[in-house]
Every structure is written in structure tokens, then in C-alpha cells.
Amino acid sequence: FLSGYLVSFNGADYDDIILSYWYQENPSLQELKVFSDSVIQRNEEAYKYYKWLRCFPSLRSIDLFRYWSKMLRLSKKISLKSLGIQLGYHTVQELPYHHTTVLTEDQMEEVKYYNYEHDLNILKLLYEALKDKVALRFQVEEQFKIKCISDDAPKIALKLLEKDLSPYFDNIRDLRTYRTEIKLADILLDYEFTEAPMLYKIDKGVVVCSNYYTMYQLLKQQTIKTTKELAYSVILHNPNGIYIRCDHGTGGIHGITSQKVWKENEEYNIITADIGSMYPTLACNWNFEPAHLAPHFSKIFKYHRDRRLKAKREGDQLNNEVGKLILNSTVGMFNNEYCFVNDSQANVSITLNGQLFIGFCSEKLIESGVTIIAQNTDGMELWCKRSENEQVIQMLNSFADQYRMEWEYDYYSQISYMNINNYIAKTTEGKIKQKGVFVYKKPLGDSVDELIVPKALEAYFINKVRPEVFIKAHTDIKDFCLSKKISKDYSVFWMNQKVQNLNRFYVSKKGAYLYKKKSRNLEHVLKGYAVQLYNNLRPEFPTDINYDYYIKKTWEIIWEIEGTNLTLF
């Protein structure tokens, strides 16, 4: 670790406070327990004086838990133990005794061993995994003179923008633009959709339109109070006769044809087109900005955009990363009422115009004879005659110039969709692109359950290896494992024995059911399948894996994409 720094996981909200209190007050154990309870219960008045290691002026805290935003920490249920599982730590063990237990001397030694042997070793693994992010924060602190060593990316972006904007505004953290309504006609760009009959219906709260002209005209007539009121779909008729339904909402666009598997041939190829950094590009090029920060926000945002592009060209990694962090984090915070960049109209201006641009390009491509395979928030996949590639790209580039965007292109030799958020593709240069259930190289903090399944899917769709062949030949036991953390409201049982609530396990032919119990009734944790607990990694590969379970899960995804092939049985 680093000299002069205390590296922790959730230290800023617990460990650092307890250390400061203990050092300064020299409390009895009873007093320390009462104080600890007040910290856990978030009674800030009782402990605010002891925050941030104030009693240790030569020591700084690095809290790795805070490298994820608060919303991500909650939604992903990030914990040190779950991260240990993802990082391949050999042991999964919870605190040996309930936190209210009065410990004997021997039990104290056991708890101390648990802490320094397991918690600290997982923390070391986590630090190694995040050390580049730690180093970036040190560099940002040195160059930009802000404190951010324990901040997530959006918070760093806000601090950098605050530093740049503060000379122009007093009390900038208190500023917001509050909207009672947004008149969409005031924010929509001028899109020349092909005029068509105004045909639409409302289906379960969604306005389903027969063309983009209808959707565009309806939007121009609409005044909204919240972005949740935006729910539209457009049905497009592809030249090859396959329909595509394009769903528009606050989360972006999702559209895909009924045909799930596409492979290039001698006449046709697959073009994938994306707008790089679409939202920041719209914000910069159309001056979509929080009204209370105009015009200075746009000038500063463009400055960071231009400096990032220059840094990227010149190999300046620090300013490239800082620019990327500011551009990618900021627009999403326009809709966050707790941020000084909050202005919901700025957010809608960017997201809605981005969606309409993709819709506009889709419509014009279909009119020219190109089939839209799929549509997403910042791009699309196209089924195009090879002889027309240049013409199609010229058309898209002309639209991009008109609306101040820039396309990035690649070519797929094949792409297979489960749905728009779950697919696997191979570029003509052999690069594999995966999303959703096909991803096995997971970002830190994501679940790593049953990685054998996405690996087997890649083997099948890319290398033509049947799941049963791949899975039975695989020898990394961690890829077969799942982990479940059961609420403390339940007791957990395996082999008629009470076990800890957090367990790593694999599906086994010789194991036992894993149960949880809240009142009288036992509930299955993995219904219908026996498991073998695997909380301690072992050097020998197990011989009791229930391969059929993993093979079936893999085939179910394949069948959803390709259809059931009865000859398999």
C-alpha cells in the first residue's frame, strides 16, 4: 500500500470515524460500542467531528468503496466479499459471530484472524485491480488542485466543472433550473422527415406511430412535466419485408427485427454505425446546457472536449482520461436534482434530439433500399448491398454534417441477437463484440455467476463448438460457480446444517439442496438442483459437476435466438 495513506473499503463512513474517536477519546469498550452504533445508524450529529481522519493530520484516507457512485453501490449490492468472489479470492467467509455476541478470548483471536487474513487480503486484491484509477486521482489532485482521492467519476467531473464555473457564479452548488413543464417544440431540431399520413394508436400508454413524421409532429405539440411522459414507438417497413419496431423512451431507443441471426454473404454485408460520444457532442455542438449556467457552461464544456481531442492525438493520457470523465459523466447529471448542473430541459433536449437523429437516418436509409437490422440510442446495424456501401456511408455522413455529428463505422461478418441488449457479433477483422448475457469479462462490481455460459455461447456462435463439447472440456471451476447473499432475515441450510448467508457454490450431481428459512417453511435457493458449496477453492477439479444444468442454460439462449432444433433430442 501507500505510505501516509489509509486504504479502506467503506472507511470514510465507518473505519476512519471509529479510529478518530478511539484515538482522541480513549473510550471504554462500552462507549466505543455505543459510538459505533450511532455511526451505523447514521446519527451524524454524534460523529461528524471525527470524520475524515481529522485527528491524524499526516494520514489521508482512500476509500475504494466510493469509486462506485452511491446508486451503483446500492443497485449492484457491492460488498467487499462479493468483490473478493469476482477477483477469485480463495475463501468466502462471513464474520464468524453475530455482531452482538460478547466474545471470549479465543473468539476474539478468531475474529482478528478473519479480519486481517481475509478482509485485508481481499482489500489488497481490490487495490491492485483499482490502482490505475487511484493513480489517476492522484494526478488529478496534483494538476487540478481538487481533493478527489475517494471520489467516483461523476463527483470528480462535478468538482472540476465547479472549479471552472465558480468564477462566474456565487454559491454555485445551490443553483438549479427548476421546470414546471417543458414545451418540446422549443427544443426540437428541424428534422425533415418524409411527410406521411398521421397514423397512430395508444397501446398500454405507448403512442405507436406508423412513421417518424407522425411521431415528430406529435412531439412538437406536446408539453411534458416529466421525462416519463415520453413513450413512443415507430413501426418501420424494411425493404426486405421484415418490420422493425423502434421503441423510444427516457432510456433511449431500442429496435430490432424479428430475424435474430445475420451473416454477410457475397452480395450483402453488415455495417455497424455509431455516433461517438453522442450526448456530449449534442451538448457541445447545439449549446444544450443548464439555463442557469449559460453561456459559460457551453464554453467550458467545449474547452474540455477540445482539450481531450488534443490529448488523445498527442498521447497525453491524463488529460484524455480527465476529458473523457467530464464528457461522459456530466450530461447524465442534468436530470439529477442534487447536482448544480440540474436542468431537465437540457437533458431532454439532448436525449430526444439524439433519438430523432437516429430515427431520421433510419427512415432515409429505408427509403433508399437499406434494411435496418437494429437501432439503438447512438447507432444502428444495416443490411446493405456491398455495391452500395460507399453511397450509404456518404448519405449518413451528409446527415451527420447537417446535424453536427460524426459517424464511426465498422463491418460485422455476423451478429446474433437474443434482443437489443443481448447480442454477440464478429467484425470482419475478427474482433468479438458482446453485450448482456454474452459478456464474460465483467466490469468490477458486476456478477460473475456461471461465466461458463457466455463462454460456451461464444464458442458456439463464433467457433461452431457445441455447448456440451465446450462445457465438458472446461476446467476452471470458478466459471461454474454462483454466489448468493441471502438476507439476514433468513437462516440458510445445506446438508441439514446451518451455514453462512453468503455462499459460493456450483451445481452438482452429488450435492444437496440449498435452502433459506424465514419462518417455518424452507425455500429453495436454486430450485430443482443440488449444489456443492465451494467457499474454499481447492487445487483438484471436482468430478461431480452437473454439466447438464449448464448445457441446458446455454441451449435455452441459443434456442431463443435460432429456434428449437428438435433433432438435438
N, C-alpha and C positions, 0 to 999 in steps of 0.2 A: 504494500500500500504506500501512500504518500506521507512523507514526513510533514508534521504540522497540520494534518487533516484527519478528521474522524469520519470514516466512511461507514455508512449505515443503511439500513432498509427501514424506512418509516422513522428514522431518528429525529427528524425535525418535529414530529408530532408526539414523540414519546421519549426515546432514549436520551436525547440531548437535554430535555427538560428535567428528567429524573436525575441525570448526572449533575446538572447545575444545582438543583435543590439539595441533593445529598452533599455536595462539596461545600456549599455555603452554609447550610443549616445544621449539618451533622445530626440528622434526626434519629430517633429510635425506630426500630422496625415497625412498630405500630403506627407511628407518624408517617413513615415512608409509605406504608400500605394505604393509609387514608389519602395521602397526596397522590399516589399512583391512581387510585380510583377516580379522583377528581380529573386527572388528565384523560383517562379512558372515557369518562363521561362528558368530556369536552366542556368542563366548567372553567372557561378561560380566565375568569377573574381570579381564580385560585392559583393560577400558574403562569400568567402572562409575563411576570417579571423574570422568569427563569428560562424563557425561550432563547433559542439561537446561541447557546453556549456563552452567554454574556460573562459568566464567571471564569471563562478560560480565554482571555484575550489573544493568546498566542495559538489558539486552536480553532480551525474552521470546520464546519460540518458539510459533508457531501452526502445528501440523502438520495440514493439511487431510485427509491420508490417514486419520487417526484419527477422522474424522467418520463413518466406516463402522465397525461393530463388526468384530472380528477374524474372526468366522465369515463375515460378508458379504464382507469383503476377499478371503477365500480362495475362497468358493463362486462369487463373481462374477468372480474373477480381475481385480480392479480395478487398473488401472495408469494413470499419467499419460497415456500415449499413447492408451489406449482411451477415456479421458475426453475427450481432445482430439478424437478422432473424433466422439464424441457431441455435443460442443459446436460442431462444424462447423469445426474448425481447418483451415486450407488445406493443410497439409503433414503427411504421415505419414512420419516418418523415424526410423530407429533409430540408435544410436550408430554412427558411420561405421566404427570399427575395433574389433576384439576387445579386451576389457579387458586382455588380457595383452600387447598389442602395445607395443613400445618405439617411441615416436613421434618422427618428425623434427620440425623446427621448423615446416614448412608444415602437417604433420598436426596439430600442437598447435593452430595457429590455426584449422584446420577444426573440431576438436573444441570449442574455445572458442566458435566461432560457433554450432555446433549447440546448445550449452548455453544461451547467452544469447539466441539468436534463437528457438529452438523451445521448449525446456523452460520457459524463463521466460515466454514469451508464452502457452503453454498454462496455466501456473500462474496468470497474471493472469486468463485467462478463467474458470478454476475458482474463483478468489477472488470474482469478480463474481457467479458463479452461486450461491455459498455465503455471500455477505456478510450476508444476513439471519440465517443460522444463526450466523455469527461474532458478529454484534451481540447475538443472544440470549445467547450465552455470556458476553459482557462484562457484560450486565445481570444475569445470574445470579450472576456473581462479585461484582458490586458489592452486590447486595441480600442475597444469602445467605452471603457470605463463604466461598466454597469456590473452589478452583482447578479450572477445567474448560475452559479455553480450547482445549485439544486433545483433548477427550473426546467419545466417541459418546454418544448419548442414553441407553442403558441405564446407562452408567457414571455419567452425571450424576445419574440417578434414584437410583442406589445411594448416591452421595455425599450427596445431600440427605436420604435416609432415614437414613443413618448419622449425620448431624448431629443429626437429630431424636431418634433412638433411643439414642444414646451415653450420655445422662444416666442411662438406666435399666439399662445393661449394661456390664460390663467386657470389654475385648478383643472387641468385637462382631464384628470381621472373622473371628474364629476360630470363631464359633458356627455350628452346623448342627443339624438334626434328622435323624439317620440312621435309616432304616426297614429292617428285615429283611423286613417284609411289611405289607400294608395290607388290612384286613378291610373290604370295601366296604359291608357292612350298617351299619357305624359312621358312614359319611359320606354315605349317600344320603338325600336328602329324601323325604318321603312323597308319592309320586305315585299318584293314584287312577286307574290305568289300568283300562280295562274288562276284567273277568275273562273269560278265554277259555281254550280247551284249550291245554295246554303242548306245542306242536308245534315241533320244531326239528331241524336236522341240522348236522353239521360238514362243511364243504366247504373243503378246502385250508387248514385252520387257522382258518377263519372260522365262527363259530356263526351260522347262518342261521335266523332265527325267523319264525314265521308271524304274529306280532303283538307289540306292545310289552309286553303283560302278561308274555309268556314271557321276553323279554329282561330285564325288570325283576326277575322272580323269580330268574332265573339269576344276575344280578349280585349280588343280596343273599346268595346262597350262596357267592360267590367270594371267595377271598383271593389277592391278587397280590403278586409280588415286584418286578415292573417294569411300567410302563405298556404295554410292548409286548405284554403278555398280553391286552390289551383289543382284541378284534377281533370285532365283531358286525355282522350285517345284519338288517334287518326288511323284510319284503315287505308293502306296503300295497296294498289294493284300492280304487282310486278309484271314486267313484260313476259316472263316465263309462265305466267298464270298462277303463281304462288302469292297469296296475300301476306302482308306483314302488318301487324297491329303495333303501333307506336304509342306507348303509354307515357304521358307527361305528368310530372308532379313535382313536389318540392325536392325530391331526391334526385331528379334528373330525368333522362329518357331511357326507356327500356323497350326495345323492339326486336323481334326475331321471327323468322319464317317457321312454318311447320316442318320444313326439311332440316334435319339436325346434323347431317354429315355432308360436307362439301370437299371435293378433291379436284385439283386442277386437271385439265386434260389438254390435248393438243390445240383445241380451239379456244377454250376459256381458261382464265386464271382468276385467282382471288386477290384483290387489292385490299389492304387494310389502311385506312386513312385516319389520322388523329390530329387534332389541334393541340400543339404543345402548350402546356400551361394556359388552357383556355380562359379560366376565370381571371387570373392576373392580367392576361392580355386584354380582355374586355375592359377591365378596370382602368388599365393604363391608356388604351387607345381611344376610349369613349368617355373618359373622365367620369366614370361611375364611382362616386366617392361619398362618404358620410357628409351630409349637408353642413353640419356644424364645424367640419374641419376643412371645408372648401375655402380657397383653392389650393391651400398648402399641402393637403394630403396627396393630391394627384401628382404634384411636382415632386414630392419626396418619394412617392411610390415608384414613379418613373425613374428617378435617380437610382433607386436600389435595383430596378430592373436592368437599367443600362450598365450599372457597375457590375452586376452579376454576369451579364453577357461578356463584358470586357475581361472579367476574371476568368471566365470559362475559356476564352480564347487564349489567354496568357498563362494558363495553368496555375492561377492563384487560387488554391484550394479553399483557403479561409473565406475570402470574400465571395467565392462561388457558393459555398455552403451557407453563409450568412444570408446572401441574397435569396437563395432557394428557400430558406427557412421563413424569411419575411413574406415572400410572394405566395408561398403555399399555405401559410397559416392565417394570413390576415383576412382574406375575403370571407372565410367561414365564420369569422368573428363579427362580421357586420350584423349578424342576426342574434348576437349574444347580448342580452340586456345588461350583463355585468361588465361589459367592456366599453371603454371610452370611444371605440370606433363603431358603436351600435347605431345602425340606421337600416331598418328593414327594407326601405325602398332601394337603397344602394344594393342590397343583397338580391332582391327580386330583379332589379334592372340587369344584373349580370347573369343570373341563372336562367331567367326567362328568355333573354335575347340569345344566349348561347344555345338553348334548346331550339329556338326558332331558326337559328342559322343552320343547325344540323337538319332540321325539317325542310328548310328551303332547298338545301343542296340535294337532299334525298328526292324531293319532288322533281327537280330539274334533271337529275340523273335518270330517273324512271322514264321521264318524258323523252329522253334521248336514247332509250333502249337498254339501259343498265339495270340489272337486278340488284336490289338491296337485300343482302343476306341478313344483316343485323345492324341495329342502330343503338348507340349508347350516348352518354352525356356529352362526350367530347370527340366522337368519331363514328366510323361505320366500316362495315365489311361489304365489299362489292363483288359480284359475279360478272366479269367483264370479258368481252372478246379480246384476245391478245392484240389483234389488229387495231383495236380502238383504245388501247392503253394511253397512248400519248394524247389523244383527243380528250379523253376523260380527265386526265390529270390537268391539262390546260384549262378545261372548264372549271374544275374545282379551284385551281389557282386564281382564276379570274374572279370567282365568288369571294375567295379569301382576300384578294386585294380590295374588292369593293367594300367589304365589311371589316377590313383592317385585322385580318387573321393570317395564320400561316399553317399550311398543312404539312404533316410528316407522313411519309409513305413507306410501306413495306409490302412484300408479297408472301402469301401463305401457299404452301403446296397442299395443305389440308387443314381443316378445322372441324372439330366435333363439339356440338353443344348439348349439354343437358338442359340449360336455359341460359339467358343472357349473362347471368352472374357465375356460371359454372361451365367452363369450356377448356379445351386443350387444342393448341394449334402448333404447326411446324412451319417455319419460314422456309423459303426456297434455299436459304443458306444453311439450313439445318438447326436453327435456334428454336428451342421449345418455349412456348408461352402458355402459362397455366393460370387459371383463376378458380376460386371456390374449392370444390371437392377434389380438384386435380392437383392442388398445391401441397407439396410435402416439405418445401423449405420455408418454414413458417417464421414470420416476424416474432421477435422475442415478446412473450406475453400471450401468444395465441396457443390454442390447444394443439397438442401433438399426439392425440389419440389415434391409434390404428393407422399409422403412416404407411403401413403395408398396402392399404387400399389405393391411395393415389399413386404409389409407386407401381402397383400392378396395373392400374389404368394407363399409365404412361407406357408401360411395357406392351400393353395390348394395342393401344391406338397408334403408337409411334413405331414400335418394333415388331408388331404382329405376334407377340408371345401370349399364349393363352394364360388367363389368371391362375389356373391350377398348377401350371408348369412353373410360373414365376414364383408364386407364393410358397410352394413346397421346396423350392431351391433356396429361398431366402434364409439367412442365418443371423440376422440382427434382431435379437429378441425384443429390444426396445420398440421396434416398429410394429410389433404385435400387441403392445401394451395399451391399456386405457388407464385413466386415473379418475377417481371420483372423490370429491369432497362433500360429505353428507353433513347437513346442518346439525348443529349441536343439540337441536331439539330431539334428534333421533339417537338411538343406540344401534350399532352396526354389529352384525353377527356373521361368522363364517365357520364352517365345521363345528357348529353348535357352541362356538366360543365367541365371547365379546371381543371385538377388535377395535382399532382406532378408526376415526371417522374419515380420515384421508388414506386412500389405498391405491397402490398401483397393482394392476393385475392383467392377465391375459386369459382368453377363452380356452378352456382345457377340456380334454376328454375324460380326465380323471379327477378333476377338482370338485368343488361344491358350490352350491348357490350362495350368492352374497345377498344378505338381507339387511333391511333397515326397519327399525321398530320404534314407533312413537307412543302408541298406547298398548293395546293388546295384540293387534294384528301385525304380522310380518309382511313386508312389501319387498318384492324383488328389486334389486339394483339393476340387474341385467336379465330381464325376464326370459326364461326358457333356456338359459345357458349357464352351465357350471363354469367357474373360474378358478384360477390358481393365483393366490396372492403372490406378488413379486416385489415386495417392498425392499428387498435386498438383492442387488444384482449378483449373479453367480457366473463363474467362468464357463461352466458347461452349458451347452444349448439344450433346452428342455425337449423331451421326447413325447410330451402329452398335449401338444398344441392341437386345438380343434380347427384344423385347416378348413373344414367345410364352412365354418362360420364366416371366415374372411373371404373365401372364394365366392360364397353366396352374396355377400355385401358388394363385392366388385361386380359380379354379373348383373345384379339388380340395376346398377348405374348404367352398365353397357346396354342392357335391355331397354332402359328408358330412352336411350339415345338411338339405338339401332332397331329396336323392336325385338320381341321374343323369338328366338330361333328354336323351334320345337325339336330340331334334330339333335340339340345338345343333350336331350334326355334319352 
